Amino acid sequence: MSNRVGAAAVALAPARRTLPADAARVLCVDDEPHVLEGLRDSLRRSFDVHVAQCGTDALALLEQDPDGYAVVISDMRMPGMS
């Protein structure tokens, strides 16, 4: 499964690393790339971090795998979401 749905996937793709097999998956959602990079960099040593730059992409990831994320960290105000 891709870490990101949409055009910015390459820019936000995490470096490959070794995580425990039972590492919890975390979905970070924000429309500001630098915020996502900071979250990913802070969490990636302990969690399997996935990112989405808009609410629509995050919802698509959650629809693909409804039980796949232990936690969703999201910006409270996102363009196009109400």
N, C-alpha and C positions, 0 to 999 in steps of 0.2 A: 504494500500500500504506500502511496506517495505521502510524504510529510506535509504536502501543501497542495491545494487545488488552486489553479489559476496561473497567471502569468509570472508572478514573482517567485515561483518555486525555486528557480536556480539560485537567486540571490539569497534566499533564506534557508537553503538546504543545509542541514547540520553536517559537520565533519563526522566521518565514521568513527565510532568508538565502541568499546566493549562495555556492555551493561549486563547486570545479572539478568537471567532469563525471566525472573519475576518482577522486573522493574515496572512500576506503575506508569501508565501512559497519561500524559498531561497535554491538554489542548490549550494553547494560548491564542487569543483572538484580539487583534488590535489593528487599526488602520494606519498606524505609524510604524514603519519598518524598524526604526531604531529602538522602539519600545520592545518589539518582538525579539530583536537581536539580544537585548539586555536580559529579557526573561529566559530566552533559550540558553544563553551563556551561563546564567546563574543556576539553572535547573538541570542542565544536561548531564552533569556528573552522576546524578542520582536517579533521574527519571528519563523515560522515553518521551522526549518533547516533540510535539507536532505543532505547527503554527498555521494560522489562517489570517489573511489581511483584511477580510471583510466578513460580516455576519452571514452572508449568503454562502460563502465557502465553508465556514464553520458548520452551518446547518447541513450542508452536503456531506461533510465528513461524518457528522453525527448520524445522519440517515444511513450512510453506508455501514456504520458499525455502532449501533445505539448503545451497546454495553462496553465499548472499547476504550473508554477514557475514565480514569478514576476521578479526575478533576478537570474542570474547564475554568480557565482564568480569562476574563473578558473585560474589555473596555466597556464602561457603562453607556457611553454615547457613541454610536457608530453611524456613519452616513448610510442612508437608505434603510435603516432599521427603526422600528418604533415600538 
